[in-house]
Amino acid sequence: MKREQKHETDYIKKYQDEGYTSNYLFENGCLLDSETKYAYQPDEIYIVAHHRYEGMSDPDDMSILYIIETKDQKKGTHLLGYGPTADLDEAEFFKDIPKANYAKNADISELT
């Protein structure tokens, strides 16, 4: 029987095991690699997958986990909060990623 994954941490671990080990932070209008400190622009980001979550006990606890590959072949994850407490600049950054940079089946919701 397949175990249903419900939490962001389950997916982060799964993707880390698959080589998505870089961590990205949103800072000063860019997505920053936490290790190299390289600041990526939206057109340098490719979205392999994304998973949406809503907190069971708090509907305002909403997030999107992005699985990312970059123009320089780095692979990692970024967790974005959304809803009433979202960072609007961060949300705009992800809206500015060209649609062509999203994998055909990037929206994965069957396990969330």
Secondary structure as UniProt FT lines:
FT   HELIX           8..17
FT   TURN            18..19
FT   STRAND          22..27
FT   TURN            28..29
FT   STRAND          30..33
FT   TURN            34..36
FT   STRAND          39..40
FT   HELIX           42..44
FT   STRAND          45..54
FT   TURN            59..60
FT   STRAND          62..70
FT   TURN            71..72
FT   STRAND          75..82
FT   TURN            84..85
FT   HELIX           88..95
FT   HELIX           99..101
FT   TURN            104..105
FT   TURN            110..111
//
